[in-house]
Amino acid sequence: MHPDSPISATLVAWGNAWLAGHVGLDEAVDRLERAAGPQVVSTEVTETPLRGFLADLRVEGMTALRLSLPAPGDPLGLTGPPPFTMAAVDAGQAATAVLPGRCLGLVPSPDLRGSSYSGVRWTLMEARAAVPDVPGLADAEHELTSAMRSATDALLSVDGPREGQPSIRTADDGLAPGYPPRAHRVAALTARLASVLRLADERGLTSGQIAVRGQALRDLDRAVRRARVAAHNAIVEARQGPDTLARRARPDSAQQRGG
């Protein structure tokens, strides 16, 4: 699985584009299979091709797919329960299918069989039917810009050996048809910054210099993950509108009173 385009992000982007009517199911699944090979969804007792699994969820009323890009100590995009959270943190990614009154978690892992079969196995898990604490696209873009500035200032203050400038390729933003232009812009920037983070090198630095650089890169990594989640959620955010999302994100007055 390519680190610039986690398979969970691809599932969420193309799955949401399909749910919004911008692409067909076959096109969405074909895009996933081109990225990482055959895809199956498994439980303790069953194994279902991803194509059929998504079709069944659509019949059940699935309205959206949400992206999670957690890290240890930062369960970004997750709402529990603990088994799903732990599995997603271990994988560094997950997707959540939103259905009426419930959610289902999907955690990917390599699926290797014999010498020639290489694909993805999605482990199906229960997920809490709650709205995760993730930023909207505008807030995430602002946070990413701020983190970029802070990281640049911190890294420029660290003297160390230089062996030429690394080449950063232009990365695919990973989104699908139907996403707003701002989401494409933010996703493309996060893909490029993810390349920068992978190429960051600490060789030849003192422990103090490593600490300065490490903190700057951790802050940037957090902002990149939050912006990528926001970009992949943007098609759902645009479809539902800010008022709907705000109502979902807070309890109503009866719940606040315990009613």
Secondary structure, DSSP 4 states (H G I P E B T S, - for coil): --TTS-HHHHHHHHHHHHHTTSS-HHHHHHHHHHHHS-EEEE-SS-EEEHHHHHHHHHHTT--EEEEE--BTTB-TT----HHHHHHHHHHT-EEEEEETTEEEEEEEEEEEETTTEEEEEEEEEEE-SS------HHHHHHHHHHHHHHHHHHHHT-------PPP-PPPP----TT--HHHHHHHHHHHHHHHHHHH---TT--HHHHHHHHHHHHHHHHHHHHHHHHHHHHHHHHHH-HHHHHHHHS--HHHHTT-
